[in-house]
């Protein structure tokens, strides 16, 4: 079944659905791109893992790695040699401090036969738009921007911070930031509203090859249907907090089919 919304479904922004939707959408976005690519290109999925320390307070200083105890025939405070006791080591159980975070896929467009990187396409996630993941994402983003590689960032989230620009983008709900390698530092910004359909957007290739155009509305429709989100999402619930106050009544009515 189709989404009740004409464009992006804001309920997919809820944490319960976004990670699954991100992977599903990127997969079908890649398929749509691959179908439109010339024969000397390929579209490949990459994966990024965010290393996040979820509980910084869990790392305590001064905890012993082992404890030394004495047998009963050793006097308190006396050394093992003086008392004749044999020192035994008893381990203290301390949880490991493990860094873990979300895994996110992105799209790489490669030129054949050498498989050189031409374009990177990102579907932004909360981990890209808020700390602590934002800093990691921006560092990897900068590494791309200093190469002769096109970068496209698709932002289908109402909440969070947008990628940094030298001035504010046009007021809108959703964005596609396209930084062409031959136009930097300029960035082309495509924007549209929550109530509008998802647009057709360009994906640049290596010059002199022309851009390919991808219909995001078709990609979204396929991802939404294959993900079976209509039966999974509770549209009777309130919309995500990121929905603007002026749009909240419309979102509720649309979700309930009124």
KEKE-3310 file (N, C-alpha, C; in steps of 0.2 Angstrom, whole numbers, plus 5000, padded with zeros to 4 digits):
npx = (5004:5002:5010:5001:5004:5008:5022:5037:5036:5033:5032:5041:5052:5053:5062:5059:5057:5066:5080:5078:5071:5080:5091:5083:5078:5090:5095:5085:5087:5100:5097:5089:5098:5108:5101:5100:5113:5127:5136:5149:5150:5147:5136:5138:5136:5141:5147:5146:5151:5147:5156:5152:5153:5142:5140:5149:5152:5154:5167:5178:5191:5205:5200:5204:5213:5215:5213:5222:5222:5222:5225:5216:5225:5234:5239:5230:5236:5249:5263:5263:5275:5280:5270:5269:5258:5251:5249:5235:5227:5212:5200:5193:5177:5174:5165:5168:5173:5164:5164:5151:5139:5127:5125:5127:5122:5128:5130:5141:5147:5156:5169:5172:5186:5194:5188:5187:5183:5168:5156:5148:5134:5123:5111:5105:5106:5099:5111:5120:5117:5117:5126:5135:5138:5138:5151:5160:5154:5155:5169:5172:5165:5172:5184:5180:5176:5188:5193:5192:5178:5161:5148:5133:5120:5106:5093:5080:5075:5066:5070:5085:5102:5107:5119:5134:5134:5140:5130:5113:5102:5088:5072:5064:5058:5064:5079:5091:5108:5120:5136:5146:5162:5169:5164:5166:5169:5155:5139:5125:5108:5094:5077:5062:5045:5036:5023:5024:5027:5040:5055:5062:5079:5096:5110:5127:5140:5156:5164:5164:5151:5134:5123:5113:5096:5086:5071:5064:5052:5047:5057:5055:5042:5043:5052:5044:5033:5039:5045:5034:5028:5016:5008:5015:5017:5010:4998:4989:4995:5004:5012:5030:5041:5048:5040:5033:5023:5013:5011:5007:4992:4988:4997:4992:4978:4981:4987:4978:4969:4959)
npy = (4994:5012:5026:5038:5051:5064:5066:5064:5054:5059:5052:5042:5047:5044:5036:5022:5018:5024:5019:5006:5011:5019:5010:5003:5013:5018:5007:5005:5017:5016:5005:5012:5021:5013:5007:5018:5022:5024:5011:5011:5013:5010:5007:5006:5000:5007:5006:5013:5014:5021:5026:5027:5032:5026:5027:5038:5039:5027:5023:5021:5028:5021:5009:4992:4980:4967:4958:4956:4943:4935:4919:4911:4909:4919:4934:4950:4963:4958:4952:4940:4932:4934:4929:4916:4913:4909:4919:4923:4926:4935:4938:4953:4957:4968:4977:4978:4993:4997:5003:5008:5010:5016:5008:5013:5014:5020:5027:5024:5030:5023:5024:5014:5006:5006:5008:5020:5032:5043:5049:5052:5048:5052:5048:5058:5055:5055:5053:5059:5072:5076:5078:5064:5059:5068:5076:5066:5062:5074:5076:5065:5069:5081:5075:5070:5081:5087:5080:5076:5073:5071:5076:5072:5076:5070:5076:5070:5073:5081:5086:5091:5097:5105:5101:5111:5127:5142:5152:5153:5141:5141:5143:5128:5111:5099:5094:5094:5093:5097:5095:5099:5093:5101:5114:5118:5131:5132:5126:5117:5119:5111:5112:5108:5107:5099:5096:5094:5083:5071:5076:5075:5072:5077:5067:5068:5064:5059:5071:5071:5066:5067:5072:5060:5058:5055:5049:5053:5051:5039:5030:5032:5027:5013:5009:5011:5003:4990:4990:4988:4998:5004:4995:4994:5006:5017:5026:5033:5039:5053:5065:5065:5075:5084:5090:5105:5117:5123:5114:5102:5100:5097:5086:5076:5075:5070:5058:5051:5049:5059)
npz = (5000:4997:5004:5014:5012:5001:4997:5005:5020:5035:5047:5046:5051:5064:5077:5078:5065:5056:5054:5047:5036:5030:5026:5017:5007:5002:4996:4985:4979:4974:4965:4956:4951:4945:4934:4926:4923:4911:4902:4906:4919:4937:4951:4968:4984:4999:5017:5032:5049:5064:5078:5094:5110:5122:5135:5144:5157:5162:5161:5173:5183:5192:5196:5201:5192:5196:5211:5227:5238:5254:5262:5275:5286:5286:5293:5294:5284:5284:5275:5262:5262:5275:5283:5279:5271:5255:5241:5232:5217:5213:5201:5197:5191:5177:5166:5149:5140:5126:5110:5100:5087:5075:5059:5043:5026:5010:4993:4980:4965:4952:4940:4926:4917:4928:4940:4947:4959:4957:4961:4976:4986:4998:5010:5022:5040:5057:5064:5057:5058:5071:5086:5095:5082:5071:5070:5066:5054:5047:5046:5037:5027:5023:5019:5007:5000:4997:4987:4969:4967:4966:4977:4984:4995:5002:5011:5020:5032:5044:5056:5066:5062:5047:5033:5034:5027:5018:5019:5025:5018:5007:5014:5019:5019:5015:5008:4994:4993:4982:4978:4966:4959:4950:4953:4966:4978:4977:4980:4974:4979:4981:4985:4994:5000:5014:5010:4996:4982:4981:4971:4955:4953:4949:4946:4945:4933:4927:4918:4900:4902:4903:4916:4925:4928:4942:4948:4963:4969:4963:4968:4982:4983:4979:4990:5001:4999:4998:5010:5018:5026:5028:5035:5047:5053:5066:5062:5070:5080:5087:5076:5072:5083:5076:5066:5060:5069:5062:5052:5059:5061:5048:5045:5054:5049:5036:5039:5044:5034:5032)
capx = (5000:5005:5010:4996:5007:5010:5029:5040:5031:5036:5032:5047:5057:5053:5067:5057:5057:5071:5086:5076:5069:5087:5094:5078:5078:5096:5095:5082:5090:5105:5095:5087:5104:5111:5097:5101:5120:5130:5139:5156:5149:5143:5134:5140:5134:5146:5144:5149:5149:5148:5159:5149:5153:5136:5140:5156:5153:5155:5174:5180:5198:5206:5198:5210:5212:5215:5213:5226:5219:5226:5222:5214:5231:5238:5237:5228:5241:5255:5264:5263:5281:5280:5265:5269:5253:5252:5245:5231:5224:5205:5199:5187:5173:5173:5162:5172:5170:5164:5161:5146:5134:5123:5128:5123:5125:5128:5131:5147:5147:5162:5170:5175:5187:5198:5183:5188:5177:5166:5151:5146:5127:5122:5105:5107:5102:5100:5118:5124:5115:5117:5132:5142:5140:5139:5158:5163:5152:5158:5176:5173:5163:5178:5189:5177:5176:5195:5195:5189:5173:5155:5145:5126:5117:5099:5090:5073:5073:5064:5074:5093:5106:5109:5126:5136:5135:5142:5124:5107:5098:5081:5067:5061:5057:5068:5084:5097:5114:5124:5142:5150:5169:5171:5160:5167:5165:5148:5135:5118:5104:5087:5073:5055:5041:5033:5017:5025:5029:5047:5056:5067:5085:5102:5116:5132:5145:5162:5163:5159:5145:5128:5119:5107:5090:5082:5064:5064:5045:5047:5061:5051:5036:5045:5055:5038:5029:5043:5046:5028:5027:5009:5005:5019:5017:5004:4996:4985:5000:5006:5018:5036:5041:5051:5035:5032:5017:5008:5010:5005:4986:4988:5000:4987:4973:4983:4989:4971:4965:4954)
capy = (5000:5018:5031:5043:5058:5065:5066:5061:5052:5062:5047:5038:5050:5041:5031:5015:5016:5027:5015:5002:5015:5022:5005:5001:5018:5018:5001:5006:5023:5013:5002:5017:5024:5008:5006:5024:5023:5021:5005:5011:5015:5005:5010:5002:5002:5007:5006:5017:5013:5027:5023:5031:5029:5028:5029:5040:5038:5020:5022:5024:5027:5019:5002:4988:4975:4961:4959:4951:4941:4930:4913:4913:4909:4925:4940:4956:4968:4955:4950:4933:4929:4935:4925:4909:4911:4909:4924:4920:4932:4934:4943:4958:4958:4975:4977:4981:4999:4996:5009:5005:5015:5014:5007:5017:5013:5026:5025:5026:5029:5021:5023:5008:4999:5006:5008:5026:5035:5048:5052:5049:5050:5051:5050:5060:5052:5059:5052:5064:5079:5078:5075:5064:5057:5074:5077:5060:5063:5080:5074:5061:5073:5085:5071:5069:5088:5089:5076:5078:5068:5074:5074:5073:5074:5070:5077:5069:5073:5088:5088:5091:5102:5104:5102:5118:5131:5149:5156:5149:5139:5144:5140:5123:5106:5094:5097:5090:5097:5094:5099:5096:5094:5107:5120:5120:5129:5133:5120:5118:5117:5109:5112:5107:5107:5093:5094:5093:5077:5071:5078:5072:5076:5075:5064:5070:5059:5062:5075:5075:5063:5071:5069:5056:5060:5050:5051:5051:5049:5032:5027:5031:5023:5006:5008:5011:4997:4984:4990:4987:5003:5006:4991:4994:5013:5018:5033:5036:5042:5060:5065:5067:5082:5089:5093:5112:5118:5125:5108:5097:5098:5094:5079:5072:5073:5066:5052:5047:5049:5063)
capz = (5000:4996:5009:5014:5011:4994:4996:5011:5025:5041:5052:5045:5054:5071:5078:5077:5058:5052:5052:5042:5030:5027:5022:5011:5002:4999:4991:4979:4976:4970:4959:4951:4948:4941:4928:4921:4921:4905:4903:4909:4926:4941:4957:4973:4991:5004:5023:5037:5056:5069:5084:5099:5117:5124:5142:5145:5164:5163:5161:5179:5184:5199:5198:5201:5187:5200:5219:5230:5245:5258:5265:5282:5291:5285:5297:5290:5283:5284:5268:5261:5264:5282:5286:5276:5266:5248:5238:5226:5213:5211:5196:5198:5184:5175:5159:5144:5137:5119:5106:5095:5084:5069:5053:5037:5019:5005:4986:4977:4958:4950:4933:4924:4920:4934:4946:4951:4962:4953:4965:4983:4987:5005:5013:5029:5046:5063:5067:5053:5060:5078:5090:5093:5076:5066:5070:5062:5047:5044:5045:5031:5021:5021:5015:5000:4997:4995:4981:4963:4968:4967:4983:4984:5001:5002:5018:5021:5039:5046:5062:5065:5058:5040:5032:5034:5021:5020:5021:5026:5012:5006:5019:5016:5024:5013:5004:4991:4992:4977:4977:4960:4960:4946:4955:4973:4984:4976:4981:4972:4984:4979:4991:4993:5006:5016:5006:4989:4980:4980:4965:4950:4955:4945:4949:4941:4932:4925:4911:4897:4902:4906:4922:4925:4932:4946:4951:4970:4971:4962:4973:4988:4983:4980:4996:5006:4998:5000:5017:5021:5032:5029:5040:5052:5056:5069:5060:5075:5085:5085:5071:5075:5086:5071:5062:5062:5072:5057:5048:5063:5059:5041:5045:5057:5045:5031:5041:5046:5028:5032)
cpx = (5004:5005:5004:4998:5009:5018:5032:5035:5035:5036:5038:5053:5058:5058:5066:5058:5063:5077:5084:5074:5076:5090:5089:5078:5084:5097:5092:5084:5096:5103:5092:5092:5107:5108:5098:5108:5122:5134:5146:5155:5146:5141:5135:5138:5140:5143:5149:5147:5152:5150:5157:5150:5147:5135:5147:5157:5155:5163:5177:5188:5199:5204:5203:5208:5212:5215:5218:5223:5224:5222:5221:5220:5236:5235:5235:5234:5248:5257:5264:5269:5282:5275:5265:5263:5255:5247:5241:5228:5217:5203:5193:5184:5172:5170:5167:5169:5170:5161:5157:5142:5131:5127:5124:5126:5124:5130:5137:5146:5154:5163:5174:5180:5191:5194:5185:5182:5175:5161:5150:5139:5126:5114:5106:5103:5103:5108:5123:5123:5115:5124:5130:5143:5141:5147:5161:5160:5155:5166:5177:5170:5168:5183:5186:5178:5183:5197:5191:5183:5167:5152:5138:5123:5110:5096:5083:5071:5071:5068:5082:5095:5107:5116:5128:5137:5137:5136:5118:5104:5091:5077:5063:5061:5063:5073:5088:5102:5119:5130:5146:5157:5171:5168:5162:5171:5158:5145:5128:5113:5097:5083:5066:5051:5038:5027:5018:5028:5037:5049:5061:5073:5091:5107:5122:5137:5151:5161:5167:5152:5140:5126:5114:5102:5086:5076:5064:5057:5045:5051:5058:5045:5038:5048:5049:5034:5033:5045:5040:5026:5020:5006:5009:5018:5010:5002:4991:4989:5001:5011:5024:5037:5044:5046:5033:5024:5011:5006:5007:4997:4985:4991:4995:4981:4975:4984:4983:4967:4959:4954)
cpy = (5006:5022:5036:5050:5058:5065:5062:5060:5054:5056:5042:5040:5047:5036:5024:5013:5018:5022:5010:5005:5017:5016:5003:5006:5018:5012:5002:5012:5020:5009:5006:5020:5020:5007:5012:5025:5020:5015:5005:5014:5010:5009:5005:5004:5001:5007:5009:5015:5019:5024:5028:5028:5031:5030:5031:5039:5031:5018:5025:5023:5025:5012:4997:4982:4968:4963:4954:4949:4936:4925:4915:4913:4915:4931:4946:4960:4964:4952:4943:4929:4929:4930:4917:4908:4912:4914:4921:4927:4930:4939:4947:4958:4965:4974:4981:4988:4998:5001:5005:5011:5012:5012:5010:5015:5020:5023:5028:5025:5028:5021:5017:5009:5000:5007:5015:5029:5042:5052:5048:5052:5048:5052:5051:5056:5056:5058:5057:5071:5081:5075:5069:5062:5062:5075:5072:5061:5069:5079:5070:5065:5078:5082:5070:5076:5090:5085:5078:5073:5073:5072:5076:5071:5075:5070:5076:5069:5080:5090:5088:5096:5100:5104:5109:5121:5138:5154:5151:5147:5142:5140:5134:5117:5100:5097:5092:5094:5094:5098:5095:5098:5100:5113:5122:5127:5130:5126:5122:5115:5117:5109:5111:5107:5100:5091:5093:5086:5077:5072:5073:5076:5073:5072:5065:5064:5062:5065:5071:5072:5067:5068:5064:5059:5055:5053:5048:5048:5041:5028:5026:5027:5015:5005:5007:5005:4991:4984:4988:4992:5005:5001:4991:5001:5014:5026:5037:5040:5049:5060:5066:5074:5087:5092:5100:5112:5119:5119:5102:5095:5094:5087:5074:5070:5069:5059:5047:5047:5053:5069)
cpz = (5000:5003:5009:5012:5003:4992:5002:5016:5032:5047:5051:5048:5062:5071:5077:5070:5054:5050:5047:5036:5027:5023:5016:5006:4999:4994:4985:4975:4971:4964:4954:4947:4943:4934:4923:4919:4914:4907:4906:4916:4930:4948:4962:4980:4995:5011:5028:5044:5060:5076:5090:5106:5121:5131:5145:5153:5166:5164:5168:5180:5191:5201:5197:5195:5190:5207:5222:5237:5248:5261:5272:5287:5290:5289:5293:5290:5283:5277:5268:5263:5272:5286:5284:5272:5259:5245:5232:5223:5211:5207:5198:5191:5183:5168:5155:5141:5129:5115:5100:5093:5078:5063:5047:5031:5015:4998:4984:4969:4955:4942:4931:4918:4927:4941:4950:4953:4959:4958:4971:4984:4994:5007:5020:5034:5052:5066:5063:5055:5067:5081:5094:5086:5070:5065:5065:5055:5044:5042:5038:5025:5019:5017:5008:4996:4994:4989:4975:4963:4969:4973:4983:4991:5001:5009:5018:5028:5041:5052:5061:5061:5051:5039:5032:5027:5023:5022:5022:5019:5012:5012:5016:5021:5022:5008:5000:4990:4988:4976:4972:4961:4956:4948:4962:4973:4983:4977:4978:4977:4981:4985:4990:5000:5008:5012:4999:4988:4980:4973:4961:4951:4950:4949:4944:4940:4930:4918:4906:4898:4906:4912:4921:4930:4936:4949:4958:4972:4969:4966:4980:4988:4983:4987:5001:5005:5000:5007:5021:5027:5033:5035:5047:5056:5060:5067:5065:5080:5083:5081:5075:5078:5081:5067:5065:5065:5067:5052:5052:5061:5053:5041:5048:5053:5039:5033:5042:5040:5028:5026)
residu = (UNK:UNK:UNK:UNK:UNK:UNK:UNK:UNK:UNK:UNK:UNK:UNK:UNK:UNK:UNK:UNK:UNK:UNK:UNK:UNK:UNK:UNK:UNK:UNK:UNK:UNK:UNK:UNK:UNK:UNK:UNK:UNK:UNK:UNK:UNK:UNK:UNK:UNK:UNK:UNK:UNK:UNK:UNK:UNK:UNK:UNK:UNK:UNK:UNK:UNK:UNK:UNK:UNK:UNK:UNK:UNK:UNK:UNK:UNK:UNK:UNK:UNK:UNK:UNK:UNK:UNK:UNK:UNK:UNK:UNK:UNK:UNK:UNK:UNK:UNK:UNK:UNK:UNK:UNK:UNK:UNK:UNK:UNK:UNK:UNK:UNK:UNK:UNK:UNK:UNK:UNK:UNK:UNK:UNK:UNK:UNK:UNK:UNK:UNK:UNK:UNK:UNK:UNK:UNK:UNK:UNK:UNK:UNK:UNK:UNK:UNK:UNK:UNK:UNK:UNK:UNK:UNK:UNK:UNK:UNK:UNK:UNK:UNK:UNK:UNK:UNK:UNK:UNK:UNK:UNK:UNK:UNK:UNK:UNK:UNK:UNK:UNK:UNK:UNK:UNK:UNK:UNK:UNK:UNK:UNK:UNK:UNK:UNK:UNK:UNK:UNK:UNK:UNK:UNK:UNK:UNK:UNK:UNK:UNK:UNK:UNK:UNK:UNK:UNK:UNK:UNK:UNK:UNK:UNK:UNK:UNK:UNK:UNK:UNK:UNK:UNK:UNK:UNK:UNK:UNK:UNK:UNK:UNK:UNK:UNK:UNK:UNK:UNK:UNK:UNK:UNK:UNK:UNK:UNK:UNK:UNK:UNK:UNK:UNK:UNK:UNK:UNK:UNK:UNK:UNK:UNK:UNK:UNK:UNK:UNK:UNK:UNK:UNK:UNK:UNK:UNK:UNK:UNK:UNK:UNK:UNK:UNK:UNK:UNK:UNK:UNK:UNK:UNK:UNK:UNK:UNK:UNK:UNK:UNK:UNK:UNK:UNK:UNK:UNK:UNK:UNK:UNK:UNK:UNK:UNK:UNK:UNK:UNK:UNK:UNK:UNK:UNK:UNK:UNK:UNK:UNK:UNK:UNK)
# end
